[in-house]
Amino acid sequence: MRVAILGAGFAGLSVAYFLIHYKKGAVSIDLYDPEPIGGGVSGLSSGLLHTYPGREARSSWRAEYCLKDTHRLITVASQGVDQSVIISKGILRPALTELQQTAFKACSEKHSDTEWWDQKRCVDEVPGLYLPEQSGGLYIKDGLTIDVQTYLQGLWQSLAKFGVQHHQSAMIKKSDLERYDQVLVAMGPTSKNIPSLENLPLTPIKGQILELEWPEGAVPPKMSLISNKHLVMSRDQKRCIVGATFERDFDSTQADQEKAASEILPNITSFFPALEKAKILDCRAGFRAGTQSHLPLVGQASEKLYFFTGLGSKGLLYHAWVGKRMARAMISKSIAHLPSDIRYTLSF
Ligand SMILES: Cc1cc2nc3c(=O)[nH]c(=O)nc-3n(C[C@H](O)[C@H](O)[C@H](O)COP(=O)(O)OP(=O)(O)OC[C@H]3O[C@@H](n4cnc5c(N)ncnc54)[C@H](O)[C@@H]3O)c2cc1C
């Protein structure tokens, strides 16, 4: 079975891994991407992995299955680079508003993998955190922060051992695609550039992050913090990433530091004041593939053309489990393997 995968982000690499896993020795995979591994949006993401996103920390779609398969790929990636790809364990969500307090407390009462920490506990665990006295935070015990560049490199190394080829070039010509038995489009929001996929209900959502120099004397938090915006330490603890913007209307695809700073920093410094004067080292922008349901989008566009996109803000959480289902669908040539609530039907 000859497979071409267009896009070497979380989605494309995950499907490649599961195809190899199920069809070892009986599948050859060519991975096409104009960027090097880690050069796309997946490599720019902040690496947050947890199942209680959003303002109300509601448990995400198929949380348990998704988390389990992402953990599996984290192990594969760590073996691929012979080092852990995990930066930190546990995630704290400081509650800055009454709505967050109510929602986060309710979450902790419902889900045993979370705890409500009062203000004192939060500040003891994360020196430098500012919270009003009556407030607190939601501690997500199995939340992880992943070093996404190392993760992508690790997955890639594991795939390369099985003969997967990476071609650093954009979409191949229609005539080239004929050489393959199956083709997967996993190009994030640009999946719509493929002629038969132009009607996919995808919205590009611009996201920007700032890289800040860690201020001298401030204690680096031992876990990532997410209120409305997030704060993630670098491995060397000399820098941190704060993000992200969520822009549906944008004039430019380029990073806009002024805009990013005005949207991100007020929220971050309201719970971590030591960052008020931190030097901005860089500003980066990328595009999420948004869907109306906030769920991934998978399906088949012709006998041999499949698509996997719409990972939105939760690429790390969704890519492995959905990628596994996509690999099964491609092998069996049956979209029945794709979860019906994220399957998008295109007539062909
Ligand atoms: C600022 C920001 C922060 C984020 N933080 C997090 C986070 O903390 N946790 C989390 O889970 N998610 C996060 N996300 C979301 C996450 O990055 C995405 O969900 C995920 O990267 C999507 O993966 P993908 O493989 O579908 O797409 P992409 O990573 O966009 O990969 C698509 C690939 O297709 C390639 N491509 C484009 N055109 C072609 C072509 N013609 N032929 C071949 N290849 C092509 C691109 O170069 C790209 O590498 C964040 C997103 C942003 C923007």
The ligand as an ORCA input file, in Angstrom:
! r2SCAN-3c Opt
* xyz 0 1
  C      -0.465     30.258     18.947
  C      -0.977     28.861     19.031
  C      -0.803     28.129     20.205
  C      -1.301     26.832     20.290
  N      -1.124     26.117     21.435
  C      -1.622     24.864     21.536
  C      -1.436     24.098     22.720
  O      -0.836     24.554     23.693
  N      -1.955     22.840     22.761
  C      -2.629     22.291     21.683
  O      -3.090     21.156     21.784
  N      -2.802     22.992     20.547
  C      -2.319     24.253     20.450
  N      -2.496     24.968     19.301
  C      -3.229     24.339     18.208
  C      -2.331     23.388     17.420
  O      -1.177     24.082     17.030
  C      -3.084     22.843     16.205
  O      -4.285     22.232     16.614
  C      -2.251     21.801     15.476
  O      -0.955     22.244     15.255
  C      -2.888     21.424     14.167
  O      -2.127     20.388     13.610
  P      -2.291     19.966     12.106
  O      -1.345     18.855     11.846
  O      -3.732     19.754     11.792
  O      -1.921     21.278     11.280
  P      -0.531     22.033     11.086
  O       0.353     21.928     12.245
  O      -0.943     23.375     10.598
  O       0.170     21.186      9.935
  C      -0.184     21.321      8.594
  C       1.072     21.213      7.767
  O       0.696     21.229      6.385
  C       1.738     21.843      5.687
  N       1.282     22.248      4.361
  C       0.679     23.403      3.997
  N       0.442     23.392      2.696
  C       0.894     22.208      2.214
  C       0.915     21.610      0.920
  N       0.427     22.237     -0.150
  N       1.447     20.358      0.788
  C       1.932     19.712      1.871
  N       1.927     20.237      3.114
  C       1.414     21.462      3.277
  C       2.139     23.002      6.585
  O       3.447     23.454      6.305
  C       2.024     22.379      7.972
  O       3.260     21.911      8.464
  C      -1.994     26.262     19.176
  C      -2.142     26.982     17.996
  C      -1.634     28.270     17.910
  C      -1.800     29.042     16.623
*
